[in-house]
């Protein structure tokens, strides 16, 4: 879908139910927003599909939008602390030279 210089993508399942919506600027291919169902966070089982799709388009996600994918930004000065205190169900990862807690 295209409107006013923006492209809107929707990730849908086999039943055509929406699970994620992306708004992308056509001019510079910046991701303006990513939202899950009902403008909430995206369900974890769809995150890898979302990241693969965006990578295929050659796009990076702004740090502020990563929270909608369930990734919480960790400032570089706090990475060593985070590594020592990551819970058993959490994971610290690096994406595009930034650190996130998942």
Biopython code that builds the backbone (N, CA, C, O; Angstrom):
import numpy as np
from Bio.PDB.StructureBuilder import StructureBuilder

atoms = [
    (1, "UNK", "N", (0.852, -1.178, 0.000)),
    (1, "UNK", "CA", (0.000, 0.000, 0.000)),
    (1, "UNK", "C", (0.902, 1.247, 0.000)),
    (1, "UNK", "O", (1.901, 1.289, 0.717)),
    (2, "UNK", "N", (0.550, 2.256, -0.800)),
    (2, "UNK", "CA", (1.351, 3.482, -0.888)),
    (2, "UNK", "C", (0.438, 4.686, -0.662)),
    (2, "UNK", "O", (-0.644, 4.773, -1.242)),
    (3, "UNK", "N", (0.892, 5.622, 0.196)),
    (3, "UNK", "CA", (0.126, 6.854, 0.382)),
    (3, "UNK", "C", (1.087, 7.972, 0.773)),
    (3, "UNK", "O", (1.980, 7.769, 1.595)),
    (4, "UNK", "N", (0.907, 9.124, 0.198)),
    (4, "UNK", "CA", (1.640, 10.334, 0.582)),
    (4, "UNK", "C", (3.145, 10.130, 0.757)),
    (4, "UNK", "O", (3.720, 10.642, 1.718)),
    (5, "UNK", "N", (3.792, 9.400, -0.144)),
    (5, "UNK", "CA", (5.229, 9.200, -0.050)),
    (5, "UNK", "C", (5.655, 8.115, 0.919)),
    (5, "UNK", "O", (6.844, 7.984, 1.211)),
    (6, "UNK", "N", (4.719, 7.344, 1.418)),
    (6, "UNK", "CA", (5.023, 6.266, 2.348)),
    (6, "UNK", "C", (4.537, 4.938, 1.785)),
    (6, "UNK", "O", (3.540, 4.884, 1.065)),
    (7, "UNK", "N", (5.245, 3.879, 2.118)),
    (7, "UNK", "CA", (4.798, 2.526, 1.800)),
    (7, "UNK", "C", (4.381, 1.887, 3.111)),
    (7, "UNK", "O", (5.057, 2.041, 4.128)),
    (8, "UNK", "N", (3.284, 1.182, 3.085)),
    (8, "UNK", "CA", (2.804, 0.494, 4.272)),
    (8, "UNK", "C", (2.769, -0.998, 3.962)),
    (8, "UNK", "O", (2.154, -1.435, 2.990)),
    (9, "UNK", "N", (3.447, -1.772, 4.817)),
    (9, "UNK", "CA", (3.490, -3.223, 4.672)),
    (9, "UNK", "C", (2.769, -3.850, 5.848)),
    (9, "UNK", "O", (2.756, -3.299, 6.948)),
    (10, "UNK", "N", (2.171, -5.001, 5.610)),
    (10, "UNK", "CA", (1.470, -5.714, 6.668)),
    (10, "UNK", "C", (1.897, -7.181, 6.647)),
    (10, "UNK", "O", (1.772, -7.852, 5.622)),
    (11, "UNK", "N", (2.399, -7.675, 7.772)),
    (11, "UNK", "CA", (2.743, -9.085, 7.909)),
    (11, "UNK", "C", (1.483, -9.812, 8.349)),
    (11, "UNK", "O", (0.897, -9.505, 9.387)),
    (12, "UNK", "N", (1.075, -10.791, 7.530)),
    (12, "UNK", "CA", (-0.165, -11.526, 7.795)),
    (12, "UNK", "C", (0.099, -13.023, 7.789)),
    (12, "UNK", "O", (1.032, -13.504, 7.146)),
    (13, "UNK", "N", (-0.735, -13.745, 8.514)),
    (13, "UNK", "CA", (-0.586, -15.193, 8.560)),
    (13, "UNK", "C", (-1.400, -15.851, 7.451)),
    (13, "UNK", "O", (-1.968, -15.166, 6.600)),
    (14, "UNK", "N", (-1.454, -17.190, 7.464)),
    (14, "UNK", "CA", (-2.163, -17.951, 6.425)),
    (14, "UNK", "C", (-3.657, -17.651, 6.379)),
    (14, "UNK", "O", (-4.307, -17.876, 5.358)),
    (15, "UNK", "N", (-4.201, -17.143, 7.483)),
    (15, "UNK", "CA", (-5.628, -16.800, 7.549)),
    (15, "UNK", "C", (-5.870, -15.326, 7.239)),
    (15, "UNK", "O", (-6.980, -14.822, 7.410)),
    (16, "UNK", "N", (-4.816, -14.633, 6.779)),
    (16, "UNK", "CA", (-4.856, -13.210, 6.438)),
    (16, "UNK", "C", (-5.065, -12.306, 7.660)),
    (16, "UNK", "O", (-5.538, -11.176, 7.535)),
    (17, "UNK", "N", (-4.702, -12.824, 8.845)),
    (17, "UNK", "CA", (-4.779, -12.029, 10.063)),
    (17, "UNK", "C", (-3.502, -11.187, 10.181)),
    (17, "UNK", "O", (-2.404, -11.723, 10.039)),
    (18, "UNK", "N", (-3.629, -9.873, 10.440)),
    (18, "UNK", "CA", (-2.431, -9.023, 10.553)),
    (18, "UNK", "C", (-1.710, -9.227, 11.886)),
    (18, "UNK", "O", (-2.336, -9.408, 12.930)),
    (19, "UNK", "N", (-0.365, -9.194, 11.820)),
    (19, "UNK", "CA", (0.442, -9.352, 13.033)),
    (19, "UNK", "C", (1.474, -8.251, 13.193)),
    (19, "UNK", "O", (2.015, -8.061, 14.282)),
    (20, "UNK", "N", (1.755, -7.519, 12.114)),
    (20, "UNK", "CA", (2.696, -6.399, 12.180)),
    (20, "UNK", "C", (2.432, -5.471, 11.002)),
    (20, "UNK", "O", (2.080, -5.912, 9.908)),
    (21, "UNK", "N", (2.609, -4.182, 11.249)),
    (21, "UNK", "CA", (2.456, -3.172, 10.207)),
    (21, "UNK", "C", (3.690, -2.283, 10.221)),
    (21, "UNK", "O", (4.149, -1.865, 11.284)),
    (22, "UNK", "N", (4.227, -1.993, 9.038)),
    (22, "UNK", "CA", (5.411, -1.163, 8.873)),
    (22, "UNK", "C", (5.062, 0.037, 8.023)),
    (22, "UNK", "O", (4.395, -0.111, 6.999)),
    (23, "UNK", "N", (5.488, 1.201, 8.411)),
    (23, "UNK", "CA", (5.343, 2.402, 7.595)),
    (23, "UNK", "C", (6.749, 2.849, 7.216)),
    (23, "UNK", "O", (7.584, 3.102, 8.084)),
    (24, "UNK", "N", (7.006, 2.945, 5.907)),
    (24, "UNK", "CA", (8.342, 3.209, 5.385)),
    (24, "UNK", "C", (8.302, 4.410, 4.451)),
    (24, "UNK", "O", (7.414, 4.512, 3.604)),
    (25, "UNK", "N", (9.256, 5.314, 4.603)),
    (25, "UNK", "CA", (9.377, 6.460, 3.713)),
    (25, "UNK", "C", (9.924, 5.982, 2.361)),
    (25, "UNK", "O", (10.970, 5.334, 2.318)),
    (26, "UNK", "N", (9.240, 6.288, 1.274)),
    (26, "UNK", "CA", (9.721, 5.888, -0.052)),
    (26, "UNK", "C", (10.951, 6.675, -0.456)),
    (26, "UNK", "O", (11.800, 6.164, -1.186)),
    (27, "UNK", "N", (11.060, 7.909, 0.006)),
    (27, "UNK", "CA", (12.159, 8.777, -0.400)),
    (27, "UNK", "C", (13.513, 8.247, 0.070)),
    (27, "UNK", "O", (14.430, 8.093, -0.737)),
    (28, "UNK", "N", (13.645, 7.969, 1.359)),
    (28, "UNK", "CA", (14.940, 7.543, 1.888)),
    (28, "UNK", "C", (14.903, 6.156, 2.517)),
    (28, "UNK", "O", (15.872, 5.747, 3.156)),
    (29, "UNK", "N", (13.806, 5.427, 2.348)),
    (29, "UNK", "CA", (13.639, 4.066, 2.856)),
    (29, "UNK", "C", (13.838, 3.956, 4.363)),
    (29, "UNK", "O", (14.264, 2.910, 4.853)),
    (30, "UNK", "N", (13.537, 5.015, 5.100)),
    (30, "UNK", "CA", (13.567, 4.965, 6.557)),
    (30, "UNK", "C", (12.293, 4.313, 7.067)),
    (30, "UNK", "O", (11.211, 4.520, 6.518)),
    (31, "UNK", "N", (12.433, 3.532, 8.112)),
    (31, "UNK", "CA", (11.267, 2.953, 8.763)),
    (31, "UNK", "C", (10.731, 3.993, 9.725)),
    (31, "UNK", "O", (11.427, 4.415, 10.649)),
    (32, "UNK", "N", (9.510, 4.399, 9.509)),
    (32, "UNK", "CA", (8.913, 5.436, 10.341)),
    (32, "UNK", "C", (8.255, 4.851, 11.581)),
    (32, "UNK", "O", (8.300, 5.444, 12.659)),
    (33, "UNK", "N", (7.641, 3.678, 11.418)),
    (33, "UNK", "CA", (7.070, 3.027, 12.583)),
    (33, "UNK", "C", (6.805, 1.554, 12.292)),
    (33, "UNK", "O", (6.568, 1.150, 11.154)),
    (34, "UNK", "N", (6.854, 0.779, 13.356)),
    (34, "UNK", "CA", (6.518, -0.641, 13.311)),
    (34, "UNK", "C", (5.597, -0.891, 14.490)),
    (34, "UNK", "O", (5.910, -0.531, 15.625)),
    (35, "UNK", "N", (4.472, -1.503, 14.215)),
    (35, "UNK", "CA", (3.514, -1.788, 15.285)),
    (35, "UNK", "C", (2.995, -3.214, 15.143)),
    (35, "UNK", "O", (2.931, -3.765, 14.044)),
    (36, "UNK", "N", (2.635, -3.784, 16.255)),
    (36, "UNK", "CA", (2.002, -5.087, 16.256)),
    (36, "UNK", "C", (0.495, -4.931, 16.223)),
    (36, "UNK", "O", (-0.030, -3.841, 15.998)),
    (37, "UNK", "N", (-0.178, -6.022, 16.449)),
    (37, "UNK", "CA", (-1.640, -6.032, 16.449)),
    (37, "UNK", "C", (-2.179, -5.011, 17.454)),
    (37, "UNK", "O", (-1.727, -4.971, 18.598)),
    (38, "UNK", "N", (-3.128, -4.199, 17.037)),
    (38, "UNK", "CA", (-3.728, -3.190, 17.914)),
    (38, "UNK", "C", (-2.753, -2.114, 18.345)),
    (38, "UNK", "O", (-2.892, -1.552, 19.431)),
    (39, "UNK", "N", (-1.757, -1.815, 17.503)),
    (39, "UNK", "CA", (-0.708, -0.825, 17.777)),
    (39, "UNK", "C", (0.180, -1.189, 18.962)),
    (39, "UNK", "O", (0.861, -0.324, 19.513)),
    (40, "UNK", "N", (0.180, -2.449, 19.355)),
    (40, "UNK", "CA", (1.022, -2.905, 20.453)),
    (40, "UNK", "C", (2.337, -3.470, 19.950)),
    (40, "UNK", "O", (2.742, -3.224, 18.814)),
    (41, "UNK", "N", (2.995, -4.227, 20.809)),
    (41, "UNK", "CA", (4.240, -4.885, 20.448)),
    (41, "UNK", "C", (3.954, -6.068, 19.526)),
    (41, "UNK", "O", (2.849, -6.609, 19.504)),
    (42, "UNK", "N", (4.955, -6.444, 18.784)),
    (42, "UNK", "CA", (4.830, -7.581, 17.878)),
    (42, "UNK", "C", (5.090, -8.860, 18.672)),
    (42, "UNK", "O", (6.039, -8.935, 19.453)),
    (43, "UNK", "N", (4.249, -9.851, 18.468)),
    (43, "UNK", "CA", (4.391, -11.124, 19.168)),
    (43, "UNK", "C", (5.766, -11.717, 18.842)),
    (43, "UNK", "O", (6.188, -11.692, 17.685)),
    (44, "UNK", "N", (6.473, -12.251, 19.854)),
    (44, "UNK", "CA", (7.831, -12.776, 19.634)),
    (44, "UNK", "C", (7.959, -13.794, 18.508)),
    (44, "UNK", "O", (9.013, -13.865, 17.876)),
    (45, "UNK", "N", (6.928, -14.581, 18.236)),
    (45, "UNK", "CA", (7.067, -15.593, 17.182)),
    (45, "UNK", "C", (7.148, -14.979, 15.781)),
    (45, "UNK", "O", (7.480, -15.679, 14.824)),
    (46, "UNK", "N", (6.848, -13.683, 15.647)),
    (46, "UNK", "CA", (6.916, -13.016, 14.340)),
    (46, "UNK", "C", (8.149, -12.122, 14.175)),
    (46, "UNK", "O", (8.396, -11.610, 13.083)),
    (47, "UNK", "N", (8.919, -11.930, 15.241)),
    (47, "UNK", "CA", (10.041, -10.992, 15.200)),
    (47, "UNK", "C", (11.070, -11.378, 14.151)),
    (47, "UNK", "O", (11.547, -10.517, 13.411)),
    (48, "UNK", "N", (11.422, -12.653, 14.073)),
    (48, "UNK", "CA", (12.446, -13.064, 13.102)),
    (48, "UNK", "C", (11.975, -12.858, 11.664)),
    (48, "UNK", "O", (12.774, -12.521, 10.791)),
    (49, "UNK", "N", (10.699, -13.058, 11.419)),
    (49, "UNK", "CA", (10.159, -12.789, 10.074)),
    (49, "UNK", "C", (10.246, -11.306, 9.745)),
    (49, "UNK", "O", (10.584, -10.925, 8.624)),
    (50, "UNK", "N", (9.939, -10.479, 10.730)),
    (50, "UNK", "CA", (9.997, -9.029, 10.544)),
    (50, "UNK", "C", (11.425, -8.590, 10.229)),
    (50, "UNK", "O", (11.651, -7.848, 9.273)),
    (51, "UNK", "N", (12.389, -9.046, 11.030)),
    (51, "UNK", "CA", (13.782, -8.662, 10.808)),
    (51, "UNK", "C", (14.294, -9.164, 9.456)),
    (51, "UNK", "O", (15.020, -8.445, 8.770)),
    (52, "UNK", "N", (13.928, -10.376, 9.068)),
    (52, "UNK", "CA", (14.344, -10.919, 7.763)),
    (52, "UNK", "C", (13.751, -10.098, 6.621)),
    (52, "UNK", "O", (14.431, -9.827, 5.631)),
    (53, "UNK", "N", (12.484, -9.703, 6.755)),
    (53, "UNK", "CA", (11.834, -8.898, 5.726)),
    (53, "UNK", "C", (12.526, -7.548, 5.577)),
    (53, "UNK", "O", (12.796, -7.105, 4.460)),
    (54, "UNK", "N", (12.809, -6.902, 6.687)),
    (54, "UNK", "CA", (13.454, -5.593, 6.644)),
    (54, "UNK", "C", (14.867, -5.687, 6.091)),
    (54, "UNK", "O", (15.311, -4.797, 5.365)),
    (55, "UNK", "N", (15.573, -6.755, 6.428)),
    (55, "UNK", "CA", (16.914, -6.963, 5.890)),
    (55, "UNK", "C", (16.851, -7.143, 4.372)),
    (55, "UNK", "O", (17.695, -6.622, 3.643)),
    (56, "UNK", "N", (15.851, -7.879, 3.908)),
    (56, "UNK", "CA", (15.660, -8.093, 2.470)),
    (56, "UNK", "C", (15.424, -6.768, 1.748)),
    (56, "UNK", "O", (15.865, -6.590, 0.613)),
    (57, "UNK", "N", (14.735, -5.850, 2.398)),
    (57, "UNK", "CA", (14.485, -4.532, 1.819)),
    (57, "UNK", "C", (15.693, -3.597, 1.963)),
    (57, "UNK", "O", (15.707, -2.503, 1.399)),
    (58, "UNK", "N", (16.708, -4.039, 2.725)),
    (58, "UNK", "CA", (17.894, -3.223, 2.942)),
    (58, "UNK", "C", (17.677, -2.113, 3.953)),
    (58, "UNK", "O", (18.261, -1.036, 3.832)),
    (59, "UNK", "N", (16.851, -2.367, 4.937)),
    (59, "UNK", "CA", (16.501, -1.344, 5.924)),
    (59, "UNK", "C", (16.979, -1.709, 7.317)),
    (59, "UNK", "O", (17.064, -2.881, 7.682)),
    (60, "UNK", "N", (17.289, -0.678, 8.084)),
    (60, "UNK", "CA", (17.600, -0.834, 9.492)),
    (60, "UNK", "C", (16.467, -0.208, 10.297)),
    (60, "UNK", "O", (15.773, 0.693, 9.827)),
    (61, "UNK", "N", (16.298, -0.697, 11.502)),
    (61, "UNK", "CA", (15.234, -0.203, 12.368)),
    (61, "UNK", "C", (15.818, 0.789, 13.360)),
    (61, "UNK", "O", (16.867, 0.535, 13.952)),
    (62, "UNK", "N", (15.141, 1.922, 13.544)),
    (62, "UNK", "CA", (15.574, 2.891, 14.554)),
    (62, "UNK", "C", (15.478, 2.258, 15.933)),
    (62, "UNK", "O", (14.599, 1.436, 16.193)),
    (63, "UNK", "N", (16.390, 2.648, 16.810)),
    (63, "UNK", "CA", (16.412, 2.129, 18.171)),
    (63, "UNK", "C", (15.057, 2.309, 18.850)),
    (63, "UNK", "O", (14.608, 1.424, 19.578)),
    (64, "UNK", "N", (14.413, 3.429, 18.621)),
    (64, "UNK", "CA", (13.126, 3.690, 19.265)),
    (64, "UNK", "C", (12.037, 2.721, 18.809)),
    (64, "UNK", "O", (11.088, 2.469, 19.552)),
    (65, "UNK", "N", (12.161, 2.178, 17.603)),
    (65, "UNK", "CA", (11.163, 1.238, 17.103)),
    (65, "UNK", "C", (11.474, -0.208, 17.489)),
    (65, "UNK", "O", (10.599, -1.068, 17.392)),
    (66, "UNK", "N", (12.705, -0.491, 17.925)),
    (66, "UNK", "CA", (13.073, -1.854, 18.300)),
    (66, "UNK", "C", (12.248, -2.354, 19.478)),
    (66, "UNK", "O", (12.029, -3.558, 19.606)),
    (67, "UNK", "N", (11.786, -1.450, 20.341)),
    (67, "UNK", "CA", (10.968, -1.880, 21.478)),
    (67, "UNK", "C", (9.687, -2.566, 21.019)),
    (67, "UNK", "O", (9.187, -3.457, 21.705)),
    (68, "UNK", "N", (9.152, -2.166, 19.872)),
    (68, "UNK", "CA", (7.947, -2.811, 19.363)),
    (68, "UNK", "C", (8.216, -4.226, 18.875)),
    (68, "UNK", "O", (7.288, -4.996, 18.628)),
    (69, "UNK", "N", (9.498, -4.563, 18.738)),
    (69, "UNK", "CA", (9.882, -5.930, 18.377)),
    (69, "UNK", "C", (10.300, -6.732, 19.609)),
    (69, "UNK", "O", (10.699, -7.891, 19.493)),
    (70, "UNK", "N", (10.207, -6.119, 20.782)),
    (70, "UNK", "CA", (10.583, -6.800, 22.005)),
    (70, "UNK", "C", (12.060, -6.688, 22.334)),
    (70, "UNK", "O", (12.549, -7.413, 23.200)),
    (71, "UNK", "N", (12.784, -5.797, 21.666)),
    (71, "UNK", "CA", (14.198, -5.573, 21.906)),
    (71, "UNK", "C", (14.363, -4.279, 22.697)),
    (71, "UNK", "O", (13.869, -3.230, 22.284)),
    (72, "UNK", "N", (15.058, -4.353, 23.834)),
    (72, "UNK", "CA", (15.226, -3.185, 24.675)),
    (72, "UNK", "C", (16.670, -2.713, 24.598)),
    (72, "UNK", "O", (17.593, -3.459, 24.926)),
    (73, "UNK", "N", (16.860, -1.481, 24.167)),
    (73, "UNK", "CA", (18.188, -0.924, 23.938)),
    (73, "UNK", "C", (18.965, -0.800, 25.238)),
    (73, "UNK", "O", (18.439, -0.345, 26.254)),
    (74, "UNK", "N", (20.237, -1.216, 25.186)),
    (74, "UNK", "CA", (21.155, -1.091, 26.316)),
    (74, "UNK", "C", (22.272, -0.156, 25.888)),
    (74, "UNK", "O", (22.982, -0.441, 24.924)),
    (75, "UNK", "N", (22.433, 0.945, 26.584)),
    (75, "UNK", "CA", (23.493, 1.893, 26.270)),
    (75, "UNK", "C", (24.839, 1.188, 26.408)),
    (75, "UNK", "O", (25.023, 0.358, 27.298)),
    (76, "UNK", "N", (25.776, 1.521, 25.527)),
    (76, "UNK", "CA", (27.079, 0.855, 25.508)),
    (76, "UNK", "C", (27.798, 0.924, 26.850)),
    (76, "UNK", "O", (28.533, 0.001, 27.204)),
    (77, "UNK", "N", (27.598, 1.995, 27.593)),
    (77, "UNK", "CA", (28.273, 2.113, 28.883)),
    (77, "UNK", "C", (27.712, 1.144, 29.930)),
    (77, "UNK", "O", (28.319, 0.956, 30.984)),
    (78, "UNK", "N", (26.545, 0.521, 29.643)),
    (78, "UNK", "CA", (25.920, -0.411, 30.580)),
    (78, "UNK", "C", (26.020, -1.867, 30.130)),
    (78, "UNK", "O", (25.486, -2.752, 30.799)),
    (79, "UNK", "N", (26.693, -2.132, 29.012)),
    (79, "UNK", "CA", (26.742, -3.488, 28.458)),
    (79, "UNK", "C", (27.423, -4.462, 29.412)),
    (79, "UNK", "O", (26.918, -5.566, 29.617)),
    (80, "UNK", "N", (28.553, -4.085, 29.999)),
    (80, "UNK", "CA", (29.254, -5.018, 30.897)),
    (80, "UNK", "C", (28.375, -5.366, 32.105)),
    (80, "UNK", "O", (28.363, -6.515, 32.547)),
    (81, "UNK", "N", (27.648, -4.396, 32.635)),
    (81, "UNK", "CA", (26.729, -4.658, 33.742)),
    (81, "UNK", "C", (25.610, -5.601, 33.279)),
    (81, "UNK", "O", (25.267, -6.559, 33.972)),
    (82, "UNK", "N", (25.050, -5.318, 32.105)),
    (82, "UNK", "CA", (23.951, -6.139, 31.582)),
    (82, "UNK", "C", (24.401, -7.580, 31.361)),
    (82, "UNK", "O", (23.653, -8.514, 31.652)),
    (83, "UNK", "N", (25.625, -7.767, 30.845)),
    (83, "UNK", "CA", (26.130, -9.128, 30.607)),
    (83, "UNK", "C", (26.188, -9.937, 31.897)),
    (83, "UNK", "O", (25.933, -11.141, 31.887)),
    (84, "UNK", "N", (26.519, -9.286, 33.004)),
    (84, "UNK", "CA", (26.631, -9.979, 34.293)),
    (84, "UNK", "C", (25.270, -10.291, 34.906)),
    (84, "UNK", "O", (25.157, -11.194, 35.735)),
    (85, "UNK", "N", (24.237, -9.551, 34.507)),
    (85, "UNK", "CA", (22.944, -9.674, 35.165)),
    (85, "UNK", "C", (21.802, -10.118, 34.256)),
    (85, "UNK", "O", (20.632, -9.992, 34.619)),
    (86, "UNK", "N", (22.136, -10.634, 33.088)),
    (86, "UNK", "CA", (21.092, -11.119, 32.182)),
    (86, "UNK", "C", (20.443, -12.347, 32.799)),
    (86, "UNK", "O", (21.125, -13.271, 33.243)),
    (87, "UNK", "N", (19.112, -12.343, 32.819)),
    (87, "UNK", "CA", (18.376, -13.468, 33.387)),
    (87, "UNK", "C", (18.436, -14.699, 32.496)),
    (87, "UNK", "O", (18.864, -14.620, 31.344)),
    (88, "UNK", "N", (18.009, -15.831, 33.031)),
    (88, "UNK", "CA", (18.046, -17.099, 32.287)),
    (88, "UNK", "C", (17.159, -17.081, 31.053)),
    (88, "UNK", "O", (17.449, -17.774, 30.077)),
    (89, "UNK", "N", (16.097, -16.311, 31.078)),
    (89, "UNK", "CA", (15.182, -16.268, 29.934)),
    (89, "UNK", "C", (15.461, -15.081, 29.015)),
    (89, "UNK", "O", (14.742, -14.871, 28.038)),
    (90, "UNK", "N", (16.501, -14.303, 29.323)),
    (90, "UNK", "CA", (16.849, -13.130, 28.525)),
    (90, "UNK", "C", (18.139, -13.382, 27.752)),
    (90, "UNK", "O", (18.902, -14.300, 28.052)),
    (91, "UNK", "N", (18.355, -12.536, 26.751)),
    (91, "UNK", "CA", (19.549, -12.663, 25.929)),
    (91, "UNK", "C", (20.009, -11.267, 25.533)),
    (91, "UNK", "O", (19.189, -10.427, 25.161)),
    (92, "UNK", "N", (21.308, -11.013, 25.608)),
    (92, "UNK", "CA", (21.885, -9.744, 25.169)),
    (92, "UNK", "C", (22.463, -9.965, 23.778)),
    (92, "UNK", "O", (23.308, -10.839, 23.588)),
    (93, "UNK", "N", (22.011, -9.177, 22.807)),
    (93, "UNK", "CA", (22.488, -9.342, 21.438)),
    (93, "UNK", "C", (22.990, -8.011, 20.887)),
    (93, "UNK", "O", (22.654, -6.943, 21.400)),
    (94, "UNK", "N", (23.791, -8.095, 19.842)),
    (94, "UNK", "CA", (24.285, -6.907, 19.154)),
    (94, "UNK", "C", (23.699, -6.884, 17.744)),
    (94, "UNK", "O", (23.789, -7.865, 17.006)),
    (95, "UNK", "N", (23.107, -5.766, 17.388)),
    (95, "UNK", "CA", (22.552, -5.546, 16.045)),
    (95, "UNK", "C", (23.004, -4.175, 15.583)),
    (95, "UNK", "O", (22.769, -3.181, 16.270)),
    (96, "UNK", "N", (23.642, -4.110, 14.445)),
    (96, "UNK", "CA", (24.072, -2.827, 13.872)),
    (96, "UNK", "C", (24.870, -1.983, 14.861)),
    (96, "UNK", "O", (24.672, -0.772, 14.959)),
    (97, "UNK", "N", (25.774, -2.634, 15.593)),
    (97, "UNK", "CA", (26.662, -1.959, 16.540)),
    (97, "UNK", "C", (25.904, -1.343, 17.727)),
    (97, "UNK", "O", (26.412, -0.428, 18.376)),
    (98, "UNK", "N", (24.721, -1.828, 18.004)),
    (98, "UNK", "CA", (23.942, -1.418, 19.174)),
    (98, "UNK", "C", (23.599, -2.686, 19.953)),
    (98, "UNK", "O", (23.536, -3.772, 19.378)),
    (99, "UNK", "N", (23.378, -2.550, 21.247)),
    (99, "UNK", "CA", (23.081, -3.702, 22.099)),
    (99, "UNK", "C", (21.627, -3.673, 22.560)),
    (99, "UNK", "O", (21.067, -2.622, 22.870)),
    (100, "UNK", "N", (21.034, -4.881, 22.592)),
    (100, "UNK", "CA", (19.635, -5.001, 22.970)),
    (100, "UNK", "C", (19.452, -6.203, 23.897)),
    (100, "UNK", "O", (20.148, -7.211, 23.775)),
    (101, "UNK", "N", (18.522, -6.079, 24.803)),
    (101, "UNK", "CA", (18.111, -7.170, 25.662)),
    (101, "UNK", "C", (16.824, -7.725, 25.081)),
    (101, "UNK", "O", (15.874, -6.988, 24.816)),
    (102, "UNK", "N", (16.808, -9.031, 24.888)),
    (102, "UNK", "CA", (15.628, -9.687, 24.295)),
    (102, "UNK", "C", (15.049, -10.645, 25.312)),
    (102, "UNK", "O", (14.051, -11.309, 25.035)),
]
sb = StructureBuilder()
sb.init_structure("model")
sb.init_model(0)
sb.init_chain("A")
sb.init_seg("    ")
for serial, (resi, resn, name, xyz) in enumerate(atoms, 1):
    if name == "N":
        sb.init_residue(resn, " ", resi, " ")
    sb.init_atom(name, np.array(xyz, "f"), 0.0, 1.0, " ", f" {name:<3s}", serial, name[0])
structure = sb.get_structure()
